[in-house]
Amino acid sequence: MNSIETIQELTNKEQWLEAFPIMNQLRTDLIQKTYLELLEEMRKDGYCLYAFIKITKLYPWPA
């Protein structure tokens, strides 16, 4: 098994939605609509959202 680890800025709605479950664990009162609205406003003020991403590659066993 091989893995790639990186820290990446989340810059679009699709990426923000992928991160929402983690943000919701931290801020349990946060709903998706409010989360997206807050991100839009905060980005205007220079806020950036980053994520740690780990991609694991599985290699098949030799036959």
Backbone as JSON, one array per atom type, in Angstrom:
{
  "sequence": "MNSIETIQELTNKEQWLEAFPIMNQLRTDLIQKTYLELLEEMRKDGYCLYAFIKITKLYPWPA",
  "N": [[0.85, -1.17, 0.0], [0.53, 2.2, -0.79], [0.8, 5.68, -0.12], [-0.21, 9.09, -0.6], [0.29, 12.21, 0.76], [-0.97, 15.44, 1.34], [-1.38, 19.0, 1.72], [-3.99, 21.04, 0.92], [-5.48, 23.92, -0.54], [-8.89, 24.66, -0.29], [-10.98, 25.66, -2.72], [-13.38, 25.85, -4.07], [-16.99, 25.38, -4.34], [-17.68, 22.64, -4.47], [-15.48, 21.37, -3.23], [-15.67, 22.57, -0.71], [-18.08, 21.51, 0.16], [-17.37, 18.85, 0.42], [-15.76, 19.05, 2.65], [-17.52, 19.77, 4.59], [-18.77, 17.8, 6.43], [-16.71, 17.36, 8.35], [-16.3, 19.96, 9.35], [-18.8, 20.32, 10.45], [-18.72, 18.5, 12.52], [-17.04, 19.84, 14.23], [-18.37, 22.24, 14.64], [-21.26, 21.89, 15.72], [-23.74, 23.12, 15.51], [-23.86, 24.2, 13.03], [-25.26, 24.55, 9.83], [-25.46, 23.35, 6.44], [-26.15, 25.33, 4.49], [-25.69, 27.78, 5.84], [-22.98, 27.47, 6.4], [-21.83, 27.54, 3.78], [-22.55, 30.15, 3.06], [-21.17, 31.64, 5.0], [-18.51, 30.97, 4.32], [-18.3, 32.17, 1.78], [-18.52, 34.91, 2.46], [-16.36, 35.2, 4.25], [-14.17, 34.6, 2.63], [-14.02, 36.87, 1.06], [-12.84, 38.54, 2.83], [-10.31, 37.57, 2.89], [-9.96, 35.09, 4.05], [-8.9, 31.69, 4.03], [-9.5, 28.27, 3.34], [-8.17, 25.22, 4.25], [-7.24, 21.78, 3.68], [-6.12, 18.66, 4.93], [-5.09, 16.07, 2.97], [-5.16, 12.69, 2.28], [-4.27, 10.23, 0.15], [-4.69, 6.95, -0.56], [-3.24, 4.27, -2.17], [-4.01, 1.14, -3.29], [-2.39, -1.84, -4.05], [-2.7, -4.67, -6.1], [-2.4, -8.09, -5.01], [0.26, -10.21, -6.05], [-0.37, -12.68, -8.52]],
  "CA": [[0.0, 0.0, 0.0], [1.29, 3.43, -0.94], [-0.09, 6.81, 0.09], [0.25, 10.43, -0.89], [-0.28, 13.16, 1.71], [-0.78, 16.82, 0.91], [-2.28, 20.03, 2.26], [-4.52, 21.71, -0.27], [-6.5, 24.95, -0.32], [-10.19, 24.35, -0.85], [-11.29, 26.92, -3.4], [-14.68, 25.89, -4.76], [-18.13, 24.86, -3.58], [-17.6, 21.18, -4.41], [-14.5, 21.04, -2.2], [-16.21, 23.01, 0.58], [-19.1, 20.55, 0.56], [-16.66, 17.65, 0.87], [-15.21, 19.33, 3.97], [-18.59, 20.13, 5.53], [-18.97, 16.88, 7.56], [-15.69, 17.61, 9.38], [-16.61, 21.25, 9.97], [-20.02, 20.12, 11.23], [-18.32, 17.83, 13.77], [-16.44, 20.86, 15.08], [-19.41, 23.24, 14.92], [-22.45, 21.05, 15.57], [-24.92, 23.94, 15.2], [-23.68, 24.71, 11.67], [-25.95, 23.85, 8.75], [-24.73, 23.48, 5.17], [-26.45, 26.62, 3.84], [-24.97, 28.82, 6.59], [-21.56, 27.19, 6.18], [-21.45, 28.07, 2.47], [-22.69, 31.62, 3.11], [-20.04, 32.15, 5.8], [-17.29, 30.83, 3.53], [-18.32, 33.22, 0.74], [-18.23, 36.2, 3.1], [-15.02, 35.17, 4.84], [-13.18, 34.63, 1.54], [-13.9, 38.28, 0.67], [-11.94, 39.16, 3.82], [-8.99, 36.95, 2.81], [-9.93, 33.79, 4.72], [-8.68, 30.52, 3.17], [-9.79, 26.99, 3.99], [-7.23, 24.18, 3.8], [-7.53, 20.43, 4.13], [-5.1, 17.62, 4.83], [-5.64, 15.03, 2.11], [-4.34, 11.48, 2.19], [-4.75, 9.33, -0.89], [-4.06, 5.64, -0.4], [-3.32, 3.41, -3.34], [-3.87, -0.28, -2.97], [-1.85, -2.6, -5.15], [-3.17, -6.07, -6.01], [-1.42, -9.13, -4.68], [0.7, -10.96, -7.23], [-1.13, -13.93, -8.72]],
  "C": [[0.9, 1.24, 0.0], [0.33, 4.59, -0.72], [0.61, 8.12, -0.23], [-0.46, 11.36, 0.09], [0.04, 14.57, 1.24], [-1.72, 17.74, 1.68], [-2.69, 20.88, 1.08], [-5.53, 22.78, 0.13], [-7.78, 24.51, -1.0], [-10.76, 25.64, -1.42], [-12.65, 26.97, -4.07], [-15.74, 25.18, -3.93], [-18.07, 23.34, -3.43], [-16.64, 20.74, -3.3], [-15.01, 21.42, -0.81], [-17.26, 22.02, 1.09], [-18.48, 19.24, 1.02], [-16.14, 17.83, 2.29], [-16.3, 19.57, 5.02], [-18.77, 19.12, 6.67], [-17.95, 17.07, 8.69], [-15.98, 18.92, 10.1], [-17.84, 21.13, 10.87], [-19.73, 19.37, 12.53], [-17.74, 18.84, 14.75], [-17.45, 21.91, 15.54], [-20.76, 22.58, 14.7], [-23.72, 21.83, 15.24], [-24.91, 24.45, 13.75], [-24.47, 23.87, 10.66], [-25.25, 24.19, 7.44], [-24.94, 24.84, 4.52], [-25.66, 27.75, 4.52], [-23.47, 28.7, 6.4], [-21.09, 27.79, 4.86], [-21.54, 29.59, 2.44], [-21.53, 32.24, 3.88], [-18.74, 32.07, 5.02], [-17.2, 31.91, 2.45], [-17.93, 34.57, 1.33], [-16.79, 36.25, 3.62], [-13.93, 35.22, 3.77], [-12.98, 36.06, 1.03], [-12.94, 39.02, 1.59], [-10.56, 38.49, 3.85], [-8.87, 35.59, 3.49], [-9.73, 32.69, 3.68], [-8.96, 29.27, 3.99], [-8.87, 25.93, 3.38], [-7.65, 22.83, 4.37], [-6.29, 19.56, 3.98], [-5.73, 16.49, 4.04], [-4.65, 13.88, 2.04], [-5.0, 10.55, 1.19], [-3.97, 8.03, -0.75], [-4.3, 4.82, -1.65], [-3.09, 1.98, -2.9], [-3.37, -1.0, -4.22], [-2.29, -4.04, -5.02], [-2.02, -7.01, -5.66], [-0.98, -9.82, -5.97], [-0.05, -12.28, -7.33], [-0.21, -15.13, -8.6]]
}
